[in-house]
Amino acid sequence: MKKVVIAVDSFKGCLSSSDIAKAVAEGIHHVIPGCEVIKVPIADGGEGTVEALTQATHGQVITIPVHNPFMQPIQASYGITGDGQTAVIEMSAASGLDLIPRKEGNVMHTTTYGTGELIADAIDRGCRNFIIGVGGSATNDAGVGMMQALGVRFTDDNGNEVEKGGKVLSAICHIDTRSQLPELSACTFHIATDVTNPFFGPQGAAHIFGPQKGGNEMQVEALDKGMKHLADLILETTGRDISDLPGAGAGGGMGGGCVAFLQAKISSGIELITEYIHFKEIISEADLVITGEGRIDRQTLFGKVPVGIARIAASQHIPVIAITGQVETDAETDKQLQQAGLSAIFPIHPAPVSLEEAMHPNYAFRNIRRTIEQTCRTLLIFVNKKVINTDHKI
């Protein structure tokens, strides 16, 4: 093998995409010292998206004071690409579930205001293109808080500005954009998500994601009612119908809110990011692509990094192997993963271990390197015996 491309998603809570790529590269070079190894930090719009795109474009990470989902002051970061034009924002950085204590009823009060503050800061620094990953949010306010931070006024029937949080959605009667940041009209927004849920309804944001954010049955119903009310008001005010839009429910309705208020486009996160970094060109003439994520299961088929990478590589007849901390598939899923372009999947753990040990960064790093070394030795046996066929299937 002369050229190998590494594009592995982060193992959440364990190792970043860059750290994993370093371990993989060490494993390759230990067995094949002269191999050209290209490390590509990658993500699907969730955790690691800022790191992936700022590193890939030689950009920078900006850290500023904002407000968390409970309007408490925190520090949050976002990225600006190397050309200074594109801001890369993970919604979870300012509006994430991990930023507040888990408590029943939280979802009624949490706001996306902090995400709006990140956008405003990026605009002030000259960014006019935005990529926003909407995973891991603590909110179900449909992006209303974000727009409040950007100058939009949401008022009740008496003309009073509503408070913040999902609880106020049903009370909104008027949307006043006259004081919103004027630069917004010159901005382009792309929402990165692998979620296809609609804005409201049985499969909507409140019903599917509300319970994991602290919502009980009564609160989920109230939030869903508020989402429908807001969708109707948006249609009446702007002429934009987001009620059945796939992905509008992502981020507690942030997807739909961004489409309605910012004319955003919702895209598959992995497709958006690989297109932005020109991944097709990066893997040109590669002998092998190595991808992966912390857990590979049936959900991997739906917009996750390994399948997104495999499909691009398959279009160039390049074999792809995946590494993972845990694999849980059945025969049908294995078949579909193979059809998507994954030639093989390798769990990194050599023996049963506790979750705590498995998640320890040093332990995972060593096992990733060991797994890659063993894989490369196996491949070399086949290469030397010339039994890899011409269509690059391993």
N, C-alpha and C positions, 0 to 999 in steps of 0.2 A: 504494500500500500504506500502510495506517495502523498496523498492528500486526504485528510480527515477533517470534517467540520463538526464541531460540538455545539449543540443548541439544546440545552436541558433547562427546563423550568426549575425554579427554586423548590427545594423540599421545605415546605412551609414550617416555620418554627425550628428549623434545623440548619440548613445551609442555603446561601443565596445561589442564584444562577452562576455568578462569577466564581464562587468558591467551588462549586461542583465542576465547572469547566476546568478549573486548575487541577483538581484531583484526576479528572479524566485525562487531561493532557500529560500529567506526570506518568500515569499508567501506560499511555501509548508510547511515550518517549523511552520508558524503561525497557520496553520490548522492541520497539522500532525506532532507534535513535534518529534516523534521518528523515522521518516522516514529517511533512508539513502539516501542522495542526492549526486550524483557525477556530478561535473561541468566539462564539456569538452569544452574549447574554440575551435571554429571551423570556417572554411572559405572554399571557393571554388577556391582559387587561386588568388582572388582579394584582396581588402582591408581587413586587419585582418589576412592574412595568416601568416605573421611573428609572430604576437602575438600568434596565435593559436598554432603553432608548437613549438615555444620557450617555452611557458608555459607548453604545454603538455609533453615536454621532459626535463623540468627544465634546459633549455638553457639560452643563454644570447643575448642581443641586442647590436650590435656594431654600433657606429655612427662615420662617417669619413667625411672629406672634399672631395667633388666630383664636377662634372660639371653638370648643369641642361641642358635641351634640347637646350638652346641657348649658351651653353659653358660658362655660368656664374657660378662662385663659389658658392656652397651651402653646407649645411650639410645634409647627408642622412644616413638612418639606414637600417641594415639588421640583420637577426638572425643567430645564430649558435646553433644547437641542443645540448642537454646535453652531448652527447658523443664526441663533438668537431669535428665530421666528416662531418656533413651536413650543408651547408649554405642555408638559406631560404631568397630569395630575391623577393621583390615586385618591378617589373619594374617601377611602378609609383613613387617609392621613389626618383629616380634620373632622370627619363625620363617621368614624368607624366604630364598630361594635366593641372592639377591644379597648376603647378609650374611656369607657364608663363602666361602673359596676353593673353586674347582671341583676336586674330587679323587675318583677312583674309590673307592667304598666309603663315602662320606660318609653315604648314606641309611641305613646300618645304625646310625649313632650319633647322628643329629640328633634333636632333641626339640622338642616344642611347649610346653615349660615356660614360656617367655617370654610366650606368648600367654595362658596361665593367669594370669601375673602382671598383665598388663594388665586382665584381667577382674576379678581380686581388687581392684585399685586402684579400678576404676570402681564396684564394689560398695561399697567403703569411702566413696566420694564420694556415695553415695545412688542410683546408677543401678540400676534393676530390669528394664529392657528392653535387649536387646542385639541389634545387627545385626553379624554377623561375616562379612566377605568372606574367602573361603578360597583365593584364587588366589595363585600364585607361591611356594608353600611349598618348603622344603628337606627336608621331613620325610615319613616314612611310619610314624608311630607311633600312628595312629588316635586322636589326641587324648589318649593316655595321659599324656604329659608335662604337658599342660594340666591334666588332672585331678589329677595329683600336686601341682601348684602350688596347687590349690584344696582340698587336704587329703585326697584319696582315697589309700588305700594299696593297691598291687598287689603281692601276695606270691607267692612260689614254693611248691613242694610242702613245703618245710621251714619255711614261715612267715616267711622273710626277704623284706624289701622288695626288689623288682627294681631294677635300674639304670634308666637312661634310654636311649631310642632304639628304633628298630624291631627291633633284634636281640633284644630281650627278650620280644617278644610271645608266642612259643611257650612261654616259661617261666612265664607268669602262670597261677596256679592259683586264686587267690582275689581277690575285689574287695571291699574293706572301705571303706564310705562313712561310717562312724560319726564320723570326724573331719573330714568335708568342711565347708566354710563353711556355717553354718546358713542364711544369707541366700539360698543357691541355690534353696531350695524356693519362694521368693517371686519368682524371676526368670523372665523369658520370653526365649527365644533364637530368633533367626531367622538361618538360614545362607543367605547370598547367593552363588549360583554359577550358571554356565552349563554346568557339567559334569554329566553324567547317569550316569557310570560307577558300577557297583556296588562293594561293599566289597572283594570278592576275586574271583578267577577270571580267565579270559583277558582280559576287558575291565575288570578291577578296578584298584585304585589302584597296586599294585606293578607289574603287567605293563605298564600303559600309561604311567605317569608315573615309575616307579622308575628306568629307564635315564637319563632326563634329569637325575636327581638323583644320579647317580654309581653306580648299581647295576649290577653285571654279571649275567650269566644265572643264576649260582648264587645270588647274593644276592637277586635278584628272586624266585626260587622259594622261598627261605627266608622272605622277607617275606610272600609270598602265603600260605604255609602258616601263618605266625603270625597273619595277618589272619583266616583261616578259624577257627583255634583260638580267637581272641578273640571272634569272632562267636558261636561255639557257647557259650562261657563266659558271654557277655552274655545270650544267650537263656536259659541255665540259671539265671543269677543274677537277672535282671530280668524275664524273660518277653518282652523286646522282640527281635523278629527283624529284623535289619538286613541280612541276607545279600544280598537281592535288591532292596534299596531304591535307586531311582534317585538318584544324587547322593551316596550314602554313601561313594564312593571319592574325592570331592573333597578337595583338601588333604591327600593321603596318608592318607585315611580319617578326616579330621577331621569331615567331614559325618556319617558314621555314628557316630563317637564322641560328637558333640554330641547326636545323636538319642538314643543309648543312655543317656548319663550326665546329660544336661541337658534331656531331653524337647524338644529343639529341632525346629523345622520348617524343612525345606529348601525354598527358593523360588528361582525365577529372579531373579537379581540386579536386572536392569533393571525387572522387574515390581514387585519389592519396593520399590525406591527411588522409582519414579515414583508408586506408590500412597502412599508415606509423605509425599512432598512435594506431593501433590494436583496432579499434572501435568495431569490432565484439566481442572481448573478454571483453571489458569494459561494454557492455550492457548485458552480460550474466546474466540470471536470474532476469533481471529488470522487474518490473511490469508496467512501463510506461517510454516512452521517450518523452521529450518535445523539439521541434525544432522550427525553424521559421526564418524569415528575414524581412527586412523593408517593403517590398511590395511583396505580393503573387499574381501572375497573370499567364497567360499562359506561360510566359517565365520560370516560376518556374519549369516547366516540363523538361527543357532542361539544365541539369547539375547544377542546383542550390542546395544549402544546404538542404532545407526541403525534397525534393524528394530523394536526395542521402541518407540522414539519414533514411527516411521512408522505403526505399527499403531494407536496411541492417536490420532494426528492423523487418520488415515483414518476412524476412527469418527465424527469430527466434520466430515468432508469438507474437511479443511484440507490443502493441498498441502505436500509435504515435499521439500526438496532436501538432498543430503549433500555434504560436502567431505571430502577424504581426501588423505593423503600418497601413497598408492599404491592403485591399483585393479587387481585381477586376477580377472576373471570371464569366463565363457563365455555363450553365448546363453541357455542354460537358467537359469543363475544370474541373469542380467539380468532375465529374465522373472519369476522368483520374487521378486526384490527389488522389481520394479515392482508385482507383485500384493500385496506386503506394504505398499505405500503410498509407496515412494520414487519420486518423479516423475523425478528426475535426479540424477546423481552427477558431481561436478566434482573431478578431481585438481588440486592446487594448484600443481604445478611446471610452469613454462612450457617447460622444456627439460631434456634429460638432464643430471644432475649426480651427483657422487659421493654416497655415502651419508652421509659426514661432513658435506658441505655441506647436504644435504637435511635433516639432523637438527639443524642449527644453529638455535637458537631465533629469532634475529633474522631469518634468511633465511626461515624458515617463517612467522613473523608477517607479514612484508611480503607474501609470496605468498598467504597467506590473505586479507589485506585486499584485494589486487589482484583475486583471484578473485571475491570477493564484490562488489566494485565493478562488475566486468564483468557479473556475473550480474544485478545490480540494474538496470544500464542496459538489458540485454536484456529483462528483465521489464517495465520501464517502456515500452518500445516496444510490447509486446503489450498492456499495460494501456491505453495511450493509443489504440490502434487497436481496443480492445475485442474482442480475439480470445481472451481467456481465457474458457472456457465456464463454465457455471453450477455444475458439480460440482467446480470448483477443480482440475481436472487441467491441469497446465501443458503 
